[in-house]
Amino acid sequence: AETANGVWPEKGELRPFGNITMSPAAGVLNYGQGLFEGLKAQRTESGEVVLFRPEKNAERMQLGAKRLSMSEPSTDLFVESVKAVVNANLRWVPPHGKGSLYIRPCLWGSGPILGVAPAPEYTLCIYVCPVGPYFKGGLSPISLLVAQNNHRAASGGQGGVKAIGNYAPCMMVSGAAKKEGFAEVIYLDAQEHKYIEEVGAANFFCVKDNVVYTPDISVGTILPGITRLSVIQLAKDLGHEVKEERVSIDFALSADECFCTGTAAVIGPISKISTGEKTSEYCGGEVGPVTRKLYEQLTGLQVKKLDDPHGWVVSVA
């Protein structure tokens, strides 16, 4: 879907996958005026194809569009466009339990603009790709290194939206950690270098004395993950107290178990966190009981194996 004089059409247009044409002066190419989302289409045991909370992705894109001075696509346009693309690619949705169809909606400042100003026109482009299961052979805990000299975002910046410019600077930091044998890095806040913000591009959780903790996103430097939001609700449904507050690295090192959340992994158990000077291991390197319970609850709900009391699952076909 493309704007005309800054106005979005009622519905988008399906096109074959292929290269796109864009002005070299496009706002997204020169000034990073771009956002993206990520969600999945999956098959249930009965073969039905379903989405998980796509309206929340639409709302997050709208939040990001405001922050980057972009024209906001409506929730209806976003969700119906996602459904249309999935319906046109049903043959690429893997069988139940064998993976998912990853969906990547992008919002670009596609109109040409030489001066530092919002682009005159915008494009919502959605493409899909089949992917295998994130954890092959079951949940696999990961080890994390705390980033000591780099930060993902600063107060007042764009860390709380899914802006394209948030990701490339993290590649160097992540790559260095992987060379040391870690799966990913934990970013601390830029002001005090004390409080956990994100795990790479995922949200962080820890459990202590059966209470679930996750960093408070109201600081504006942490992405409001849809999986994060869902895990908070499910943890409450399962009887856990959930605290959204600033979580210090020292507190996390003393936790009973830790995990991260995101679209791809859903829930990723954490076996070890190292600051370089201090290291904590969780649950003997195995998946923690609360982590496993939440993972099974959420993944079961997403493919209609379990009841969906909150109406989160949306049928496509």
N, C-alpha and C positions, 0 to 999 in steps of 0.2 A: 504494500500500500504506500502511496506517495501523496504528500500534501499538494494542494493547488492553491496558491496564494495563502499558504499557511493553514489551510483547512483540510482535515482528513476526510476521505470518502467514507461512505457507510460500510463498504466492504472492500476487501483486497482482491487481488487478481493472482490466480495460480499460473506459475511459469515453470518450464523445465529447469532443472538445476544447471548452472553454467556460470561463466564469468560475467561480471557486471561492468557497465560503463559508467564512469563518474568523472566529473571535472577535476583537473589537478588542483583547482582552487576550492574544492569542497571543504566545508567546515570541519568535517571529521578527519580529513587528511592533514590539514594544516594546524588545527587548534584542538584536536582531540575531542571534538563535540560528538561523543558517541557513548552508547550504553549497550549492554547485552543482558540477556536472561538465560536461564538454563532450567529445563524441566524434562520429564520423561513420560512416554506413553508405554504402558505395559499390558500384557495379556493376563487375564485371570485364568483359573483352571478350566472355566467353561469356554474360553476363547474370546471373551469380550475384551475390547481394547479400552483402557481407562487412563485418565489423567489424574493428577493429585494437586488440588487447590490452585488451578491455573489463574484464578482471579487475583490471588495474592501476588503472583508474578506480574500481573498487569498493574496492580497498585504500586509495586516496588518500582516498576519502570516509570510510572507517572511521577513518583517521588524523585527519581533520578533526573527525569526530564525537567522538572522545576529547577533543580539545583544547577543544571547545565544550560538553562535558558532555551530549552527545546520545546517544540510543540508536542503536547501529550496525546498519544492515541487513547481512545476510550477503552474501558474495560471490555465492552462488547466487541469492538473491533479486534482487540488483542485476542480474546478467548476464541471468537469465531474463526479468526485467521489461523490460530493454532490447530483448531479442530479440522479445518479445511485441508491444511497441509498434512496432518496425520491421516485423514481419510484418503487422501490421494496417494499415500505411501504405506497403506496397510500391509502390503506384501513384505515390507521390510521390518515390520514389528516382529521380533524374535518370539519363538514359542514360550509359553509360560515357564518361568524359572531359568530361562536360557539367556536372559539379558533384557534390554529395553531399546526403544527408539528414542535416542537423545534429541531434544528439540532446542534449537538455538535461535531465539528471537533477538534481532539486532535493531537498534534505533540509531540512525546516522543523520548528522547534519550534511545532507547530500548536495544542497545548493551551493553555488560558488560564492565565496566571500573573501576578498583580499584583506580588508581591514579586520582588526580584532573585534568581532561582533558576532551575534548569533547568525547562523546560516538562514537564507531566505526560504529554503524548502527542506523537508525531511522525508526520510524513507524508513518504513518498518519492513524489514526483510526477515523471513523465518525459513530456516532450512533444517533438515533432519539427517541423522546418521544412526544406523543400528550399532549398538555396542554390546559387548558381552558382560557377564556379571562382574561387578567390581572386585568382590572377594571370591576367587576361584577356590573351591574346596572348603568354604566356610569362613567365618570371621577371623581376621588375622591382625593381631595387635601391632601397632607401629611405635617406633621410638622417635622422640622429638628433641631438637636442640633449641635452646632459647637464644634468639638473635640479640647479641650484645651491642652491636654498633650500627644497626639499621632499624628503622621503624616503618611500619606500613602506612600510617596516617597521622595527621596532627589535628588538634582541635580547631574547628572552623574550616577545615578542608573538605574533601569530597570522599572521605573514607566510609561514610555511611550510605553511599549509593554505589551501584554496580557500574561505575564509569570505566571505560576501556583503559584509561591511563593508570588505573590502580594496579595493573597486573604485571606489565613488563618490568618495573623496578624490583619486583619480588623474585624474578627469575634468577638473578645473580645470587641472591641470598640463599634461596632454596637449593640452587646448584652446588654451592659451597658446602652446605650441610649434608647433601647427599654424598659428596666426595668423602665426608668423614664417617659415612655409614648410617646417617639418620634419614628417616623418610621425609621429614619436613621440619619447618621451624615454627617456634612460637614467637609472636611479636608482642612486645610490651608497649605500654603507653609512651608517647614521645616526651611527655612533660616530666614525669618522675622516674621513668624506666623501672616501674615496680609492679604495675597491674597488667594482667593478661588481656590482650585484645582479640587476636585471632590466631588460628593454627593455619599458616599458609593462607588459603582462601576459604577456610572453614571456621565455624563457630566452636567455641570451647565450653566444655562442661566438666565438672568434677563432683564426686559424691563423698561426703564425710558424715559418718554417724547416720546414714540413711537419708540425709538431706541432700537435695540436688542443687548445685550452685552453677550459675552461668553469668558471665560479665554483663553488666547493665549497658544496653545499647543507647541509652539516652545521652551518653557523652558525645554521640555524633560521629565517632571514629570507627564504629563497628557496623558491618553490614547486617541488616535485619533479615537473617536467614529464615526461609519458610520452613525448612526442616527443623531449625531451632525452635520456632514458634510452636510447631506441632509436638515436638518432644516435651516442651514445657507443659503443654496441656495434657499429654498422655501420662507424664510423670505424676501430675496432680490426680488424674483419673485413677492411677494405680495406688494412690494413698500417700505419695511422697510430698513432703514440704519442698517447695521450690523457691529459691532465693535468687533474684536478679539483682546483683550488686557488684561492686568492684571486687575482683578476685585477684589477690596478690600472688605473685609467683611463689612466695614462701608458703602461703596457705595451700596452693595446689600441690606443692612438693610433699605436704603432710596429709594429703587426701587419701581416701581408701581406694578410689578408682577414678579414672579420667577417660573421657572420650571426646570426639569432635563430631560435628554434624555438617552435612552438605548434601546437595542433590545427588552427586555421583555415588558416594559411599553410603549415603543415608546416615549411618552411625559408624564411626571408625574408632574401635577401642585403642587406647594408648597403653603401651606396656612400660614405657620409660620416658622420663623427662630429665634432661641434663642442662645445667647452666654453664657447663665447662668446668666449674669448680665443685659443684654438688650434683648428685644424681639420685633420683628416686625411682624405684621400680614398683609397679602396681600388680597386685593379684598374682604374684609369682610369674609374671609375664603372660598370664592367661587372660581371657575375657572376664571382666567382672560381672557379678550376678545382676546388678542393676542395669549395666550396659546391655547385657544379653537380653534381659527382659524387655527393655525399651526397644531394642532392635527388632526382636521377634514381633512385638506388638505393632510397631509402625509398618514394617515390611508386610506383615500379614494383612493389616488394614488396607494398605495401598493396592493390593491385588484381590481384595474382597474375600480373603480367607477368614477374616475376622469381621465382626460387626463394625459399622462406621457410624457411631452415634452422633458425630458432629457434621455429617454430610460433606466430607472433604473430597470424596472420590467422584469424579465426573466421567460419565460414559461417553465414548466417541463412536464406537461401532460394535 
